[in-house]
Amino acid sequence: MIEIEQHHVDNGELEVRSSSDGKFVGQIAGYALKFGKPSISRGKFVEYIHAGAFNGVDLTEVLALFEHNYASLLGRVDAGTLSLNVDDVGLHFVLDIPDTTLGRDVYNNVKLGNLKGMSFSFHLAKGGDEWKQGEKPIRIINKIKSLEEISVVSVPAYEDTSVQVTRSLNAFFDEQNEQNYREKVRIYLGGSHG
């Protein structure tokens, strides 16, 4: 089973634009993610997205949601209500907010500053991440297989980790333990022969 991962950022830079079109309350725009910036993580590791992670990723069917809830749809690329652009900074979006109860609530909360974080859900490409040791382990996402959705979120921080992230983190720790064990054996064997 392929696991979907979520990445949360607090960019604090969502733009709000009013609309004269009766179908939309207005637009919000900003970055769903920024390359090379650390995730805000209360978890066991910090995550970075590499600038080339979206190379070749099909963005034509990505959804815009509220709080990762598929019942709280705000827009989609293939309907022309969401536009996505990968640039040197990250994944920029412009979202036409529908004139619905949810749309008005989200728009007004962004306008008031109550909602200022973004998140996205993705499938990692096979071998698409690497781990490094730091104060906390550091995970670098080098290649994303697919982007499912971007979300406006109220709490832009990791609340939990997916099964795949947990497996990846455990594999990283196992590798570190194996390297430490091998180094101890090497020193022991080297010392007894010398």
Phi and psi restraints in degrees (value plus and minus 20) as a CYANA .aco file:
   2 ILE   PHI    -105.8   -65.8
   2 ILE   PSI     107.4   147.4
   3 GLU   PHI    -111.6   -71.6
   3 GLU   PSI     122.2   162.2
   4 ILE   PHI    -115.2   -75.2
   4 ILE   PSI     112.9   152.9
   5 GLU   PHI    -127.4   -87.4
   5 GLU   PSI     134.5   174.5
   6 GLN   PHI    -142.4  -102.4
   6 GLN   PSI     123.0   163.0
   7 HIS   PHI    -148.6  -108.6
   7 HIS   PSI     108.7   148.7
   8 HIS   PHI    -134.7   -94.7
   8 HIS   PSI     119.2   159.2
   9 VAL   PHI    -155.6  -115.6
   9 VAL   PSI     129.6   169.6
  10 ASP   PHI    -133.2   -93.2
  10 ASP   PSI      73.6   113.6
  11 ASN   PHI    -111.4   -71.4
  11 ASN   PSI     -37.1     2.9
  12 GLY   PHI      36.7    76.7
  12 GLY   PSI      -2.3    37.7
  13 GLU   PHI    -146.1  -106.1
  13 GLU   PSI       8.9    48.9
  14 LEU   PHI     -90.6   -50.6
  14 LEU   PSI     110.9   150.9
  15 GLU   PHI    -115.9   -75.9
  15 GLU   PSI     124.4   164.4
  16 VAL   PHI    -139.2   -99.2
  16 VAL   PSI     110.6   150.6
  17 ARG   PHI    -149.9  -109.9
  17 ARG   PSI     114.1   154.1
  18 SER   PHI     -98.2   -58.2
  18 SER   PSI     144.3   184.3
  19 SER   PHI    -148.8  -108.8
  19 SER   PSI     123.2   163.2
  20 SER   PHI    -116.5   -76.5
  20 SER   PSI     -24.7    15.3
  21 ASP   PHI    -103.8   -63.8
  21 ASP   PSI     107.5   147.5
  22 GLY   PHI     -85.7   -45.7
  22 GLY   PSI     -35.1     4.9
  23 LYS   PHI     -99.4   -59.4
  23 LYS   PSI     -41.3    -1.3
  24 PHE   PHI    -146.0  -106.0
  24 PHE   PSI     125.0   165.0
  25 VAL   PHI     -94.0   -54.0
  25 VAL   PSI     -58.8   -18.8
  26 GLY   PHI     148.7   188.7
  26 GLY   PSI    -180.6  -140.6
  27 GLN   PHI    -145.6  -105.6
  27 GLN   PSI     130.1   170.1
  28 ILE   PHI    -142.4  -102.4
  28 ILE   PSI     129.2   169.2
  29 ALA   PHI    -167.9  -127.9
  29 ALA   PSI     137.6   177.6
  30 GLY   PHI     141.3   181.3
  30 GLY   PSI    -175.7  -135.7
  31 TYR   PHI    -131.9   -91.9
  31 TYR   PSI     104.8   144.8
  32 ALA   PHI     -92.6   -52.6
  32 ALA   PSI     -45.4    -5.4
  33 LEU   PHI    -179.8  -139.8
  33 LEU   PSI     135.9   175.9
  34 LYS   PHI    -143.7  -103.7
  34 LYS   PSI     114.8   154.8
  35 PHE   PHI     -89.0   -49.0
  35 PHE   PSI     123.7   163.7
  36 GLY   PHI      51.4    91.4
  36 GLY   PSI     -11.9    28.1
  37 LYS   PHI    -124.1   -84.1
  37 LYS   PSI     119.8   159.8
  38 PRO   PHI     -91.1   -51.1
  38 PRO   PSI     125.7   165.7
  39 SER   PHI     -88.3   -48.3
  39 SER   PSI     135.9   175.9
  40 ILE   PHI    -109.5   -69.5
  40 ILE   PSI      86.5   126.5
  41 SER   PHI    -144.3  -104.3
  41 SER   PSI     106.0   146.0
  42 ARG   PHI    -116.0   -76.0
  42 ARG   PSI     -15.9    24.1
  43 GLY   PHI    -107.7   -67.7
  43 GLY   PSI    -175.8  -135.8
  44 LYS   PHI    -111.5   -71.5
  44 LYS   PSI     -22.6    17.4
  45 PHE   PHI    -170.7  -130.7
  45 PHE   PSI     146.8   186.8
  46 VAL   PHI    -134.5   -94.5
  46 VAL   PSI     122.3   162.3
  47 GLU   PHI    -140.9  -100.9
  47 GLU   PSI     122.0   162.0
  48 TYR   PHI    -145.9  -105.9
  48 TYR   PSI     128.0   168.0
  49 ILE   PHI    -127.6   -87.6
  49 ILE   PSI     102.7   142.7
  50 HIS   PHI     -92.5   -52.5
  50 HIS   PSI     128.0   168.0
  51 ALA   PHI     -79.3   -39.3
  51 ALA   PSI     -49.1    -9.1
  52 GLY   PHI    -112.0   -72.0
  52 GLY   PSI     -12.5    27.5
  53 ALA   PHI     -82.2   -42.2
  53 ALA   PSI     -45.9    -5.9
  54 PHE   PHI    -118.9   -78.9
  54 PHE   PSI     -15.3    24.7
  55 ASN   PHI     -77.7   -37.7
  55 ASN   PSI     103.7   143.7
  56 GLY   PHI      59.5    99.5
  56 GLY   PSI     -16.9    23.1
  57 VAL   PHI    -100.5   -60.5
  57 VAL   PSI     110.3   150.3
  58 ASP   PHI     -97.3   -57.3
  58 ASP   PSI      97.9   137.9
  59 LEU   PHI    -126.1   -86.1
  59 LEU   PSI      -6.7    33.3
  60 THR   PHI     -97.8   -57.8
  60 THR   PSI     -33.0     7.0
  61 GLU   PHI    -145.9  -105.9
  61 GLU   PSI       4.8    44.8
  62 VAL   PHI     -95.7   -55.7
  62 VAL   PSI     121.3   161.3
  63 LEU   PHI    -122.2   -82.2
  63 LEU   PSI     138.1   178.1
  64 ALA   PHI    -135.6   -95.6
  64 ALA   PSI     105.1   145.1
  65 LEU   PHI    -146.0  -106.0
  65 LEU   PSI     150.9   190.9
  66 PHE   PHI    -128.7   -88.7
  66 PHE   PSI     103.4   143.4
  67 GLU   PHI      36.4    76.4
  67 GLU   PSI      14.9    54.9
  68 HIS   PHI      41.6    81.6
  68 HIS   PSI       0.4    40.4
  69 ASN   PHI    -118.1   -78.1
  69 ASN   PSI      94.9   134.9
  70 TYR   PHI     -85.8   -45.8
  70 TYR   PSI     -37.0     3.0
  71 ALA   PHI    -101.6   -61.6
  71 ALA   PSI     -29.7    10.3
  72 SER   PHI    -131.1   -91.1
  72 SER   PSI      41.1    81.1
  73 LEU   PHI     -96.2   -56.2
  73 LEU   PSI     110.8   150.8
  74 LEU   PHI    -130.4   -90.4
  74 LEU   PSI     -46.2    -6.2
  75 GLY   PHI     159.2   199.2
  75 GLY   PSI     154.0   194.0
  76 ARG   PHI    -176.7  -136.7
  76 ARG   PSI     129.8   169.8
  77 VAL   PHI     -82.1   -42.1
  77 VAL   PSI     -67.1   -27.1
  78 ASP   PHI     -91.2   -51.2
  78 ASP   PSI     -27.7    12.3
  79 ALA   PHI    -116.8   -76.8
  79 ALA   PSI     -26.8    13.2
  80 GLY   PHI      61.0   101.0
  80 GLY   PSI     -10.7    29.3
  81 THR   PHI    -116.9   -76.9
  81 THR   PSI     -29.2    10.8
  82 LEU   PHI    -151.4  -111.4
  82 LEU   PSI     110.6   150.6
  83 SER   PHI    -141.5  -101.5
  83 SER   PSI     118.9   158.9
  84 LEU   PHI    -143.6  -103.6
  84 LEU   PSI     121.7   161.7
  85 ASN   PHI    -164.0  -124.0
  85 ASN   PSI     102.1   142.1
  86 VAL   PHI    -107.3   -67.3
  86 VAL   PSI     101.6   141.6
  87 ASP   PHI    -146.6  -106.6
  87 ASP   PSI    -187.0  -147.0
  88 ASP   PHI     -86.4   -46.4
  88 ASP   PSI     -43.8    -3.8
  89 VAL   PHI    -105.0   -65.0
  89 VAL   PSI     -63.0   -23.0
  90 GLY   PHI     147.6   187.6
  90 GLY   PSI    -165.3  -125.3
  91 LEU   PHI    -122.1   -82.1
  91 LEU   PSI      84.3   124.3
  92 HIS   PHI    -110.6   -70.6
  92 HIS   PSI     124.2   164.2
  93 PHE   PHI    -154.4  -114.4
  93 PHE   PSI     133.9   173.9
  94 VAL   PHI    -151.7  -111.7
  94 VAL   PSI     105.1   145.1
  95 LEU   PHI    -144.0  -104.0
  95 LEU   PSI     100.7   140.7
  96 ASP   PHI     -98.3   -58.3
  96 ASP   PSI      97.3   137.3
  97 ILE   PHI    -105.1   -65.1
  97 ILE   PSI     103.0   143.0
  98 PRO   PHI     -88.6   -48.6
  98 PRO   PSI     131.5   171.5
  99 ASP   PHI    -102.4   -62.4
  99 ASP   PSI      53.3    93.3
 100 THR   PHI    -148.7  -108.7
 100 THR   PSI     150.9   190.9
 101 THR   PHI     -77.8   -37.8
 101 THR   PSI     -68.9   -28.9
 102 LEU   PHI     -81.0   -41.0
 102 LEU   PSI     -66.4   -26.4
 103 GLY   PHI     -78.2   -38.2
 103 GLY   PSI     -67.2   -27.2
 104 ARG   PHI     -83.0   -43.0
 104 ARG   PSI     -61.1   -21.1
 105 ASP   PHI     -82.9   -42.9
 105 ASP   PSI     -67.9   -27.9
 106 VAL   PHI     -83.4   -43.4
 106 VAL   PSI     -68.2   -28.2
 107 TYR   PHI     -77.3   -37.3
 107 TYR   PSI     -68.8   -28.8
 108 ASN   PHI     -87.1   -47.1
 108 ASN   PSI     -55.9   -15.9
 109 ASN   PHI     -90.3   -50.3
 109 ASN   PSI     -53.5   -13.5
 110 VAL   PHI     -86.7   -46.7
 110 VAL   PSI     -63.9   -23.9
 111 LYS   PHI     -80.2   -40.2
 111 LYS   PSI     -59.4   -19.4
 112 LEU   PHI     -98.5   -58.5
 112 LEU   PSI     -32.0     8.0
 113 GLY   PHI      68.4   108.4
 113 GLY   PSI     -14.8    25.2
 114 ASN   PHI     -91.3   -51.3
 114 ASN   PSI     -53.6   -13.6
 115 LEU   PHI    -134.2   -94.2
 115 LEU   PSI      98.9   138.9
 116 LYS   PHI    -162.2  -122.2
 116 LYS   PSI     -13.0    27.0
 117 GLY   PHI    -129.6   -89.6
 117 GLY   PSI     136.3   176.3
 118 MET   PHI    -147.0  -107.0
 118 MET   PSI     138.3   178.3
 119 SER   PHI    -167.5  -127.5
 119 SER   PSI     144.5   184.5
 120 PHE   PHI    -168.2  -128.2
 120 PHE   PSI     133.9   173.9
 121 SER   PHI    -133.8   -93.8
 121 SER   PSI     117.4   157.4
 122 PHE   PHI    -168.5  -128.5
 122 PHE   PSI     142.6   182.6
 123 HIS   PHI    -125.5   -85.5
 123 HIS   PSI     110.6   150.6
 124 LEU   PHI    -100.2   -60.2
 124 LEU   PSI     116.9   156.9
 125 ALA   PHI     -88.3   -48.3
 125 ALA   PSI     132.9   172.9
 126 LYS   PHI     -78.8   -38.8
 126 LYS   PSI     106.1   146.1
 127 GLY   PHI      48.9    88.9
 127 GLY   PSI       0.7    40.7
 128 GLY   PHI    -104.2   -64.2
 128 GLY   PSI     -14.1    25.9
 129 ASP   PHI    -153.9  -113.9
 129 ASP   PSI     143.1   183.1
 130 GLU   PHI    -161.2  -121.2
 130 GLU   PSI     136.9   176.9
 131 TRP   PHI    -139.6   -99.6
 131 TRP   PSI     123.2   163.2
 132 LYS   PHI    -153.0  -113.0
 132 LYS   PSI     133.2   173.2
 133 GLN   PHI    -104.6   -64.6
 133 GLN   PSI     121.3   161.3
 134 GLY   PHI    -175.5  -135.5
 134 GLY   PSI    -183.7  -143.7
 135 GLU   PHI     -74.8   -34.8
 135 GLU   PSI     -64.4   -24.4
 136 LYS   PHI    -137.1   -97.1
 136 LYS   PSI     132.9   172.9
 137 PRO   PHI     -76.5   -36.5
 137 PRO   PSI     125.1   165.1
 138 ILE   PHI    -134.1   -94.1
 138 ILE   PSI     107.2   147.2
 139 ARG   PHI    -128.0   -88.0
 139 ARG   PSI     109.0   149.0
 140 ILE   PHI    -133.4   -93.4
 140 ILE   PSI     101.2   141.2
 141 ILE   PHI    -107.9   -67.9
 141 ILE   PSI      90.7   130.7
 142 ASN   PHI    -116.3   -76.3
 142 ASN   PSI     -47.5    -7.5
 143 LYS   PHI    -169.2  -129.2
 143 LYS   PSI     101.2   141.2
 144 ILE   PHI    -120.2   -80.2
 144 ILE   PSI     114.4   154.4
 145 LYS   PHI     -99.1   -59.1
 145 LYS   PSI     -67.7   -27.7
 146 SER   PHI    -173.0  -133.0
 146 SER   PSI     130.0   170.0
 147 LEU   PHI    -127.4   -87.4
 147 LEU   PSI     101.9   141.9
 148 GLU   PHI    -107.3   -67.3
 148 GLU   PSI     -69.8   -29.8
 149 GLU   PHI    -179.9  -139.9
 149 GLU   PSI     139.7   179.7
 150 ILE   PHI    -135.0   -95.0
 150 ILE   PSI     129.8   169.8
 151 SER   PHI    -155.2  -115.2
 151 SER   PSI     122.1   162.1
 152 VAL   PHI    -102.5   -62.5
 152 VAL   PSI     107.5   147.5
 153 VAL   PHI    -148.5  -108.5
 153 VAL   PSI     133.1   173.1
 154 SER   PHI    -107.0   -67.0
 154 SER   PSI     -47.6    -7.6
 155 VAL   PHI    -142.7  -102.7
 155 VAL   PSI      75.5   115.5
 156 PRO   PHI    -102.3   -62.3
 156 PRO   PSI      44.8    84.8
 157 ALA   PHI    -172.7  -132.7
 157 ALA   PSI     139.8   179.8
 158 TYR   PHI     -86.0   -46.0
 158 TYR   PSI     105.6   145.6
 159 GLU   PHI    -118.5   -78.5
 159 GLU   PSI     -52.6   -12.6
 160 ASP   PHI    -177.1  -137.1
 160 ASP   PSI     155.5   195.5
 161 THR   PHI    -138.7   -98.7
 161 THR   PSI     134.4   174.4
 162 SER   PHI    -100.4   -60.4
 162 SER   PSI     149.1   189.1
 163 VAL   PHI     -78.7   -38.7
 163 VAL   PSI     -62.7   -22.7
 164 GLN   PHI     -86.1   -46.1
 164 GLN   PSI     -60.8   -20.8
 165 VAL   PHI     -83.3   -43.3
 165 VAL   PSI     -64.0   -24.0
 166 THR   PHI     -80.8   -40.8
 166 THR   PSI     -64.0   -24.0
 167 ARG   PHI     -81.5   -41.5
 167 ARG   PSI     -62.4   -22.4
 168 SER   PHI     -84.5   -44.5
 168 SER   PSI     -61.6   -21.6
 169 LEU   PHI     -85.9   -45.9
 169 LEU   PSI     -63.2   -23.2
 170 ASN   PHI     -81.6   -41.6
 170 ASN   PSI     -60.7   -20.7
 171 ALA   PHI     -81.7   -41.7
 171 ALA   PSI     -59.6   -19.6
 172 PHE   PHI     -81.5   -41.5
 172 PHE   PSI     -67.3   -27.3
 173 PHE   PHI     -84.3   -44.3
 173 PHE   PSI     -60.9   -20.9
 174 ASP   PHI     -79.6   -39.6
 174 ASP   PSI     -62.7   -22.7
 175 GLU   PHI     -83.8   -43.8
 175 GLU   PSI     -62.1   -22.1
 176 GLN   PHI     -82.2   -42.2
 176 GLN   PSI     -64.0   -24.0
 177 ASN   PHI     -83.2   -43.2
 177 ASN   PSI     -60.8   -20.8
 178 GLU   PHI     -83.5   -43.5
 178 GLU   PSI     -62.1   -22.1
 179 GLN   PHI     -84.9   -44.9
 179 GLN   PSI     -61.4   -21.4
 180 ASN   PHI     -83.2   -43.2
 180 ASN   PSI     -62.5   -22.5
 181 TYR   PHI     -82.0   -42.0
 181 TYR   PSI     -67.1   -27.1
 182 ARG   PHI     -81.4   -41.4
 182 ARG   PSI     -59.9   -19.9
 183 GLU   PHI     -84.5   -44.5
 183 GLU   PSI     -62.3   -22.3
 184 LYS   PHI     -83.5   -43.5
 184 LYS   PSI     -62.6   -22.6
 185 VAL   PHI     -84.2   -44.2
 185 VAL   PSI     -62.8   -22.8
 186 ARG   PHI     -80.2   -40.2
 186 ARG   PSI     -65.5   -25.5
 187 ILE   PHI     -84.5   -44.5
 187 ILE   PSI     -64.0   -24.0
 188 TYR   PHI     -82.2   -42.2
 188 TYR   PSI     -69.8   -29.8
 189 LEU   PHI     -87.1   -47.1
 189 LEU   PSI     -58.9   -18.9
 190 GLY   PHI     -85.1   -45.1
 190 GLY   PSI     -58.9   -18.9
 191 GLY   PHI     -90.3   -50.3
 191 GLY   PSI     -52.1   -12.1
 192 SER   PHI    -100.6   -60.6
 192 SER   PSI     -36.0     4.0
 193 HIS   PHI    -119.1   -79.1
 193 HIS   PSI     -26.7    13.3
